[in-house]
Amino acid sequence: MAAFMSSYNAQAYAVLRIVSGLLFALHGSQKLLDFPVEASAGMPGFITYIAGPIELIGGLLILVGLFTSWAAFLSSGLMAAAYWMVHGTKALFPMQNQGELAVLYCFIFLLISAQGSGIWSIDDARK
């Protein structure tokens, strides 16, 4: 790690967790609430009613840092399934099948699941 950033490791990780959780929650609110933009009209019901709540609730839990490891693990699995069910059927590589976001979410949430909530979280405050 670069020496000039090493003292900000905990803060950078917290920002990664917060921003990833917020963006993931917005995907869920798009599916369930048509906010901030309307969801795709042709989206299958199982995506709306299974993925939507996991994205919204899981993203909010990751954002605030409550039950973070479990929420991130479930969200990581959802993104792995999304990749192989939606994108992986089109082509193998993410650059070919537009699955980069699913892959990034999957591995970011896998890291968060392994690392825990870190600073600036409800889990940390409950210790």
C-alpha positions in Angstrom: 0.0 0.0 0.0 1.2 3.5 -0.8 2.6 5.1 2.4 0.6 8.3 1.9 -2.7 6.4 2.1 -1.9 3.8 4.7 -3.1 5.8 7.6 -6.5 6.1 5.9 -7.1 2.4 5.4 -10.1 2.2 7.8 -11.7 5.3 6.5 -11.3 4.2 2.8 -12.8 0.8 3.6 -15.8 2.5 5.4 -16.4 4.8 2.4 -16.3 1.7 0.1 -18.9 -0.1 2.3 -21.2 3.0 2.6 -21.1 3.9 -1.1 -21.5 0.3 -2.3 -24.4 -0.2 0.1 -26.1 3.0 -1.1 -25.8 2.2 -4.7 -27.0 -1.4 -4.2 -30.0 -0.1 -2.2 -30.8 2.2 -5.1 -31.0 -0.7 -7.4 -33.6 -2.3 -5.1 -35.6 0.9 -4.7 -35.6 1.2 -8.5 -37.1 -2.3 -8.8 -39.6 -2.0 -6.0 -40.5 1.8 -5.9 -39.5 3.0 -9.3 -37.1 5.5 -7.6 -34.8 7.2 -8.6 -35.7 6.1 -12.1 -38.4 3.7 -13.4 -37.4 0.1 -13.7 -37.4 -1.8 -16.9 -41.0 -2.6 -18.0 -40.2 -6.2 -19.2 -38.4 -7.3 -16.0 -39.6 -10.7 -14.8 -41.5 -10.8 -11.5 -39.0 -13.0 -9.7 -36.3 -10.4 -10.2 -38.6 -7.7 -8.9 -39.8 -9.5 -5.9 -36.8 -11.6 -4.9 -33.8 -9.5 -6.0 -35.5 -6.1 -5.2 -35.9 -6.7 -1.5 -32.4 -8.2 -1.1 -30.9 -5.3 -2.9 -32.9 -2.7 -1.0 -32.7 -4.2 2.5 -29.3 -5.7 2.1 -27.9 -2.4 0.6 -29.3 -0.4 3.5 -27.9 -2.9 6.1 -24.5 -2.7 4.4 -24.8 1.1 4.2 -25.4 1.6 7.9 -23.2 -1.3 9.0 -25.8 -3.5 10.7 -25.5 -7.3 10.4 -23.0 -6.3 7.7 -21.2 -9.7 7.1 -24.5 -11.6 6.6 -26.1 -8.9 4.4 -23.0 -8.7 2.3 -22.7 -12.4 2.0 -26.3 -12.7 0.8 -25.9 -9.8 -1.6 -22.7 -11.3 -3.0 -24.5 -14.6 -3.7 -27.4 -12.7 -5.3 -24.9 -10.9 -7.7 -23.2 -14.2 -8.5 -26.6 -15.7 -9.4 -27.5 -12.6 -11.4 -24.3 -12.8 -13.4 -24.8 -16.5 -14.4 -28.6 -16.3 -14.9 -28.7 -13.0 -16.9 -25.3 -12.1 -18.2 -23.4 -15.4 -18.3 -26.0 -16.9 -20.7 -25.1 -14.3 -23.3 -21.3 -14.7 -23.3 -18.6 -15.8 -20.9 -16.7 -12.6 -20.3 -18.1 -9.6 -18.5 -16.9 -7.2 -21.2 -19.0 -9.1 -23.8 -22.2 -9.7 -21.7 -22.4 -6.3 -19.8 -22.0 -8.1 -16.5 -19.2 -6.0 -15.1 -21.4 -4.4 -12.4 -22.7 -7.7 -11.2 -19.1 -9.1 -10.9 -17.9 -6.0 -9.1 -20.8 -6.1 -6.6 -20.2 -9.8 -6.1 -16.6 -9.4 -5.1 -16.9 -6.1 -3.2 -19.7 -7.7 -1.1 -17.6 -10.9 -0.6 -14.7 -8.7 0.7 -17.1 -6.8 3.0 -18.5 -10.1 4.2 -15.0 -11.3 5.1 -13.8 -8.0 6.6 -16.9 -7.0 8.6 -18.4 -3.6 9.0 -15.4 -1.6 10.1 -15.6 1.9 11.5 -18.6 4.2 11.1 -21.1 1.4 11.5 -23.8 0.3 13.9 -22.0 -3.1 14.3 -18.9 -1.2 15.5 -20.9 1.0 17.9 -22.6 -2.0 19.4 -19.3 -3.5 20.5 
